[in-house]
Amino acid sequence: MTDVKQLMEAFSACFLSSFNTRLVGGAAEPLYLPAQTDVPATVYFRFDYLSSALHEVSHWCIAGHERRCLEDYGYWYESDSRDLPTQLEFERVEVRPQAVECVLHWVAGLPFRASVDNLSLPDYDARHFEQAVMAQVGEYIVSGFPERVELFARCLFKQHSSDLVLDEFLKRQYEDYCR
């Protein structure tokens, strides 16, 4: 299993020199800040939570160049008191990042759970969202991952599974999850 220090080191090894971006824990709230003169872009994650780090890395890995020039990629975020229409919009934009997050959890040797990130709907049935996330995972496995996702997944995977082939591992994880 990967720990926070290993995760930050792996991120730096993959992206600090090539994308001038670093991963930093200890934040009260997650945040992405674009690079400034003499300061790399920074992906902040909550406290020392691996899942928070992998979620924030997922957003960074799929954000295009223009989005990476904007604080928090220019996305909106509404706290966990969303009404149902706003919740459904939140889920629509979270499918791809959470699919990437799922894969990063698996290659880091961690379990994954899709998150609707909303405490105001206690009886909310999120199965449709979980299914959409897993369908996107399956699509990525078949058609390929965005370049930065692929690079980081391979780096994390190599840290603890050097005798396995990543593609086969992901197919097996996906099949096991779908059973």
BAPA-834464 format. One record per residue (C-alpha): residue number from 0; x, y, z. Coordinates in pm, whole numbers. Last residue first. Layout:
BEGIN
<site i="NUM" u="X" v="Y" w="Z"/>
...
//
This chain:
BEGIN
<site i="178" u="-1905" v="-963" w="-1015"/>
<site i="177" u="-1836" v="-617" w="-1158"/>
<site i="176" u="-1562" v="-540" w="-904"/>
<site i="175" u="-1379" v="-862" w="-981"/>
<site i="174" u="-1395" v="-790" w="-1354"/>
<site i="173" u="-1262" v="-439" w="-1299"/>
<site i="172" u="-978" v="-558" w="-1077"/>
<site i="171" u="-889" v="-829" w="-1331"/>
<site i="170" u="-888" v="-582" w="-1620"/>
<site i="169" u="-677" v="-343" w="-1413"/>
<site i="168" u="-420" v="-612" w="-1328"/>
<site i="167" u="-400" v="-724" w="-1690"/>
<site i="166" u="-328" v="-370" w="-1806"/>
<site i="165" u="-75" v="-311" w="-1529"/>
<site i="164" u="133" v="-625" w="-1592"/>
<site i="163" u="242" v="-787" w="-1267"/>
<site i="162" u="590" v="-853" w="-1122"/>
<site i="161" u="653" v="-488" w="-1029"/>
<site i="160" u="344" v="-469" w="-811"/>
<site i="159" u="428" v="-241" w="-518"/>
<site i="158" u="591" v="78" w="-639"/>
<site i="157" u="543" v="-15" w="-1006"/>
<site i="156" u="169" v="40" w="-972"/>
<site i="155" u="217" v="393" w="-847"/>
<site i="154" u="441" v="485" w="-1143"/>
<site i="153" u="216" v="308" w="-1395"/>
<site i="152" u="-90" v="488" w="-1261"/>
<site i="151" u="95" v="822" w="-1276"/>
<site i="150" u="194" v="782" w="-1640"/>
<site i="149" u="-142" v="646" w="-1753"/>
<site i="148" u="-332" v="923" w="-1575"/>
<site i="147" u="-101" v="1184" w="-1727"/>
<site i="146" u="-162" v="1048" w="-2079"/>
<site i="145" u="-542" v="1014" w="-2059"/>
<site i="144" u="-632" v="648" w="-2024"/>
<site i="143" u="-695" v="388" w="-2290"/>
<site i="142" u="-988" v="260" w="-2497"/>
<site i="141" u="-1070" v="-67" w="-2319"/>
<site i="140" u="-954" v="12" w="-1966"/>
<site i="139" u="-1083" v="370" w="-1996"/>
<site i="138" u="-1426" v="245" w="-2104"/>
<site i="137" u="-1438" v="1" w="-1814"/>
<site i="136" u="-1351" v="278" w="-1567"/>
<site i="135" u="-1622" v="492" w="-1729"/>
<site i="134" u="-1876" v="213" w="-1674"/>
<site i="133" u="-1753" v="195" w="-1313"/>
<site i="132" u="-1823" v="565" w="-1259"/>
<site i="131" u="-2166" v="538" w="-1424"/>
<site i="130" u="-2252" v="236" w="-1206"/>
<site i="129" u="-2147" v="424" w="-891"/>
<site i="128" u="-2363" v="716" w="-998"/>
<site i="127" u="-2667" v="496" w="-1062"/>
<site i="126" u="-2609" v="322" w="-728"/>
<site i="125" u="-2616" v="652" w="-538"/>
<site i="124" u="-2945" v="600" w="-358"/>
<site i="123" u="-3000" v="907" w="-142"/>
<site i="122" u="-3138" v="833" w="203"/>
<site i="121" u="-2909" v="1082" w="380"/>
<site i="120" u="-2949" v="1360" w="120"/>
<site i="119" u="-2793" v="1652" w="309"/>
<site i="118" u="-2463" v="1469" w="358"/>
<site i="117" u="-2349" v="1516" w="-1"/>
<site i="116" u="-2012" v="1405" w="-133"/>
<site i="115" u="-2157" v="1161" w="-388"/>
<site i="114" u="-1849" v="946" w="-332"/>
<site i="113" u="-1747" v="634" w="-522"/>
<site i="112" u="-1565" v="388" w="-298"/>
<site i="111" u="-1219" v="260" w="-376"/>
<site i="110" u="-997" v="14" w="-189"/>
<site i="109" u="-623" v="82" w="-182"/>
<site i="108" u="-329" v="-100" w="-338"/>
<site i="107" u="-190" v="211" w="-508"/>
<site i="106" u="-288" v="64" w="-846"/>
<site i="105" u="-646" v="18" w="-724"/>
<site i="104" u="-676" v="365" w="-575"/>
<site i="103" u="-540" v="522" w="-893"/>
<site i="102" u="-795" v="328" w="-1099"/>
<site i="101" u="-1081" v="444" w="-878"/>
<site i="100" u="-957" v="803" w="-886"/>
<site i="99" u="-960" v="794" w="-1265"/>
<site i="98" u="-1322" v="678" w="-1257"/>
<site i="97" u="-1388" v="944" w="-992"/>
<site i="96" u="-1250" v="1215" w="-1218"/>
<site i="95" u="-1458" v="1093" w="-1516"/>
<site i="94" u="-1789" v="1057" w="-1331"/>
<site i="93" u="-1759" v="1381" w="-1129"/>
<site i="92" u="-1909" v="1622" w="-1385"/>
<site i="91" u="-2239" v="1433" w="-1410"/>
<site i="90" u="-2240" v="1368" w="-1035"/>
<site i="89" u="-2234" v="1739" w="-955"/>
<site i="88" u="-2515" v="1798" w="-1205"/>
<site i="87" u="-2722" v="1527" w="-1033"/>
<site i="86" u="-2653" v="1682" w="-694"/>
<site i="85" u="-2761" v="2025" w="-821"/>
<site i="84" u="-3092" v="1878" w="-937"/>
<site i="83" u="-3135" v="1692" w="-603"/>
<site i="82" u="-3054" v="1979" w="-366"/>
<site i="81" u="-2692" v="2027" w="-260"/>
<site i="80" u="-2602" v="2062" w="108"/>
<site i="79" u="-2259" v="1902" w="77"/>
<site i="78" u="-2097" v="2223" w="-34"/>
<site i="77" u="-2120" v="2362" w="-385"/>
<site i="76" u="-1818" v="2353" w="-608"/>
<site i="75" u="-1775" v="2535" w="-934"/>
<site i="74" u="-1489" v="2451" w="-1163"/>
<site i="73" u="-1237" v="2708" w="-1290"/>
<site i="72" u="-955" v="2455" w="-1268"/>
<site i="71" u="-951" v="2502" w="-889"/>
<site i="70" u="-769" v="2829" w="-959"/>
<site i="69" u="-728" v="2860" w="-1334"/>
<site i="68" u="-423" v="2792" w="-1555"/>
<site i="67" u="-475" v="2415" w="-1520"/>
<site i="66" u="-815" v="2463" w="-1688"/>
<site i="65" u="-648" v="2606" w="-1998"/>
<site i="64" u="-398" v="2318" w="-2018"/>
<site i="63" u="-662" v="2047" w="-1989"/>
<site i="62" u="-776" v="1895" w="-1661"/>
<site i="61" u="-774" v="1515" w="-1669"/>
<site i="60" u="-471" v="1452" w="-1450"/>
<site i="59" u="-546" v="1747" w="-1221"/>
<site i="58" u="-892" v="1618" w="-1134"/>
<site i="57" u="-751" v="1274" w="-1066"/>
<site i="56" u="-473" v="1421" w="-851"/>
<site i="55" u="-742" v="1581" w="-635"/>
<site i="54" u="-918" v="1248" w="-588"/>
<site i="53" u="-593" v="1064" w="-522"/>
<site i="52" u="-493" v="1317" w="-256"/>
<site i="51" u="-834" v="1306" w="-89"/>
<site i="50" u="-821" v="927" w="-87"/>
<site i="49" u="-473" v="932" w="64"/>
<site i="48" u="-585" v="1153" w="350"/>
<site i="47" u="-297" v="1339" w="513"/>
<site i="46" u="-480" v="1665" w="584"/>
<site i="45" u="-701" v="1738" w="287"/>
<site i="44" u="-531" v="1773" w="-51"/>
<site i="43" u="-350" v="2060" w="-218"/>
<site i="42" u="-251" v="2040" w="-585"/>
<site i="41" u="8" v="2309" w="-638"/>
<site i="40" u="133" v="2482" w="-951"/>
<site i="39" u="501" v="2556" w="-902"/>
<site i="38" u="614" v="2884" w="-745"/>
<site i="37" u="896" v="3090" w="-907"/>
<site i="36" u="647" v="3314" w="-1089"/>
<site i="35" u="307" v="3163" w="-1027"/>
<site i="34" u="183" v="2815" w="-1109"/>
<site i="33" u="-187" v="2740" w="-1086"/>
<site i="32" u="-350" v="2678" w="-748"/>
<site i="31" u="-559" v="2366" w="-692"/>
<site i="30" u="-749" v="2331" w="-366"/>
<site i="29" u="-858" v="2063" w="-121"/>
<site i="28" u="-977" v="2190" w="217"/>
<site i="27" u="-803" v="2204" w="556"/>
<site i="26" u="-477" v="2146" w="374"/>
<site i="25" u="-212" v="1913" w="516"/>
<site i="24" u="-102" v="1754" w="192"/>
<site i="23" u="94" v="1895" w="-100"/>
<site i="22" u="122" v="1766" w="-458"/>
<site i="21" u="355" v="1955" w="-693"/>
<site i="20" u="327" v="2091" w="-1045"/>
<site i="19" u="586" v="2236" w="-1281"/>
<site i="18" u="446" v="2014" w="-1560"/>
<site i="17" u="760" v="1826" w="-1676"/>
<site i="16" u="986" v="1898" w="-1378"/>
<site i="15" u="730" v="1844" w="-1104"/>
<site i="14" u="516" v="1587" w="-1287"/>
<site i="13" u="622" v="1223" w="-1260"/>
<site i="12" u="887" v="1235" w="-989"/>
<site i="11" u="684" v="1494" w="-800"/>
<site i="10" u="373" v="1276" w="-811"/>
<site i="9" u="572" v="972" w="-697"/>
<site i="8" u="720" v="1170" w="-408"/>
<site i="7" u="374" v="1293" w="-303"/>
<site i="6" u="236" v="938" w="-315"/>
<site i="5" u="532" v="791" w="-129"/>
<site i="4" u="487" v="1048" w="149"/>
<site i="3" u="113" v="985" w="168"/>
<site i="2" u="150" v="606" w="195"/>
<site i="1" u="118" v="348" w="-84"/>
<site i="0" u="0" v="0" w="0"/>
//
